[in-house]
């Protein structure tokens, strides 16, 4: 992909998301995982504690950056002149 195509895709992404934020990170929900504490209970079984595992931060699907990445994935290897 050359600079001309990248500029055209960025311009299209800006037009498609007018009035929306350019970069907006959204954190997916994390989860709790059982982790052994190293102690044993009265029956000799390990005592488990819970640790919070953080979710992944991704771009919101309506922000300009996510739309540009989607356009790049779709039109990255196509000839834009042939689409006219």
VENZILIN-V103532 format. One record per pair of residues at least 4 apart in sequence whose ideal C-beta (glycine too) atoms are under 6 Angstrom apart, sorted by sequence separation. I is the first residue (numbers start at 0). GAP is how many residues later the second one is. D is the distance in Angstrom with one decimal. If there is no record, write none. Layout:
I_GAP_D ; I_GAP_D
//
This chain:
0_4_5.1 ; 39_4_5.4 ; 40_4_5.4 ; 58_4_5.3 ; 70_4_5.7 ; 71_4_5.0 ; 0_5_5.9 ; 60_5_5.2 ; 40_6_5.4 ; 58_6_5.0 ; 58_7_4.1 ; 38_8_4.6 ; 35_10_4.6 ; 36_10_4.9 ; 35_12_5.9 ; 36_12_4.8 ; 33_14_4.5 ; 34_14_5.4 ; 34_16_4.7 ; 31_18_4.5 ; 32_18_5.6 ; 31_20_5.8 ; 32_20_5.3 ; 29_22_5.7 ; 30_22_5.5 ; 29_23_5.2 ; 29_24_4.9 ; 29_25_4.2 ; 28_26_5.3 ; 27_27_3.7 ; 26_28_5.1 ; 27_28_5.0 ; 26_30_5.1 ; 24_32_4.7 ; 25_32_5.8 ; 25_34_4.8 ; 23_36_4.3 ; 23_39_4.4 ; 19_42_5.5 ; 20_42_5.3 ; 21_42_4.2 ; 22_42_5.2 ; 16_47_4.6 ; 16_50_5.4 ; 12_51_5.3 ; 15_51_5.5 ; 12_54_4.4 ; 12_55_3.9 ; 9_58_5.9 ; 12_58_5.8 ; 8_62_4.7 ; 8_63_5.8 ; 0_75_5.2
//
